[in-house]
Amino acid sequence: MKNIKSAETGVVEFEHDAANGLLKIGGKTYQCDCDHVILENRRVPFWVHRRDQSVSVWLDGEVYRFEIDDPRHRSSAQAAGAAAGGTVKAQMPGKILQVSVKVGDSVEAGTNLLLMESMKMELAMDAPVAGVVAKVEVKPEQMVSQGDLLVEIEEP
C-alpha cells in the first residue's frame, strides 16, 4: 500500500510493504512486524487504521493521518466501508472512555459515536452511515478487544 499526502510542509509519502516487513514514512524506511516497528534498535508500537479515504498511523506516540488520493485505493476503501454497513467494531484493543449515543438515536454519517483509548491515544469512532442506532454494546470504562462490536446502526 502506498499513499502520498500533500501537507503544509510538502508531500509526505507513506508506504507499507507487509510482505517484506517494511514501513516507509517521509523517505525513512523502518522494518516492522505486525504491530511493532524497530526504531533505533527498540520495538515501538505501530498501528494502521484505515477508514473510507483516510489512513491513520500510530507510531512511537505520534499519529500521522493521510488522505488516500489514488483512485485504486479510493475505490477499495469505499467498497470496504460499504461492506461494513452500519457496524462499528473495535479496530484495536482498548478502553471505552465515553459513549455519545444511545439506542434509538438518529445519526448522520460522521457523527461521533464514542471515544476510546488505545495504546495511550484517544480514538474517536464515528458513524460510517446515516441511520438509527440499533445497538450500543459498550459503556464507559469497559475494556474491548480488537473486533468487538461497539455500535450497530440500521440504515433507513
N, C-alpha and C positions, 0 to 999 in steps of 0.2 A: 504494500500500500504506500503510495507517495502522494503527498499533498503540499501545495505551495500556497502561502498566505501572504498577502501584501499588508504591511503594517506601517506605523509611523516611522519606524527605524529602517524600513526597507522590506525586501522579500525574505520570508523565513521558510526554509524547506524542512519538512518532516517526512521521514521515510522509515517504515518499519518492515524489515525483511525477516519474518518469523522463521522461514526455512533455514536461514543461516545465523539466526540469533543476533541480528544487528538492528540498532536504532540510530538514525541519523537526525540530528536537530541542528539547524543553522550551521551546517558544514562540519560539525563534530560527529564522529561515529563512536557509538558505545556498543559493547557486547551486552546482550540481555538474555534472560531466560524466564519466560512466562511473566512473573510478577516482580522481578528484581532486575536492576541494571548494575553492572560493575563499573563504578566510577572511582578512578584513582585507587584501585585495589580494595575497594569496600563495596559491599552489597547495599544498594539503596532501593526503597520501594518504587515500583514503576507500575502504572496502571493506565490503560487506554479505555475511554468511554466514548462510544460513537452514537450519536442521535441525529436523525434526519441528515442535515447538511453540515454538521459540525463534529469535530473530534476534540476531546479534552484529554490531555496527557498530564498525569500527576507524576512528577519526577523530583526526587530529593527535596520534598517540601514545597515545590513550586508547581503551579498549574499553568499549562500552556494550552490555549484554545485556538483552534484552526477552523476555518470555513472551507468546506470542500467545494472547489470550483471546477473540477474535472467532470465533464458530463457523464463519463462512465461511472465514476464513484457516486455522483449525484443520483443517478438512476438506481443504483443498487441500494443506496441509503434510503431513498424514497420507498423502494419495494420492501425493505426490511421494516420500515415504520408502518407501512400499510398492513403487513402480515401480522404485526403485533397488535393492531387494533387498539382497543381501549385498556389493554392490560399493562400495568406498570409493575415491574419486578425490580428487586434489588440487583444492581449491576455489580456490587461488591459487598462483602460483609461489613456490618456497621451497626450504629445505634440510631434509632429514630429520636430526633430532638423535638420536632413539632409536627403536628398534623393539622393542615389548614382547611380540610373539607370533611363533610360527614355524608352518610348515605342519604340520597335524595337531592343533594346539591346539584344545580346545573353549572357546568363548567364549559369554558371555551378552550380550544387548543392553545396550549401555552400557559394556562392558569396554574399557579403554584399549588401543588397538592400536599407536599410535605418537605421537611428538611431533615436530612440525615447526616451523621458524622461517620467518616470512614478514613482510616489512615491519617488521623488528626486534621482532616479537612472537612468542611461543610459542603454538602452536595444538595442542591435544590432539585427536587423531582417535579416536573411539570406534566400537565395533561397532554398526551400525544394526539388526542382527538377531542372534538366537542361532543358533549352528551350529558348524561345524568350519572352521578356516582352511584354504582350498584353495590360495591363492597369496599369497606375500609378494613384491612386485615391487621393493622398495626396501631400502636398507641405510643405516646411519648415514653422515652426511656427503654423501650423494647429493643432487644438485640435481634438482628436479622442476618441471615446467611445469603450468600450470592444465589440469585434465582428465586428467592422467596417472593410470593405475591404480596404486593403492598396495597394497591388500589386497583379496582376494576371499574371502567366507565362503559356504560351502554350507550351506543351511538343512536341518534334519533332515526 
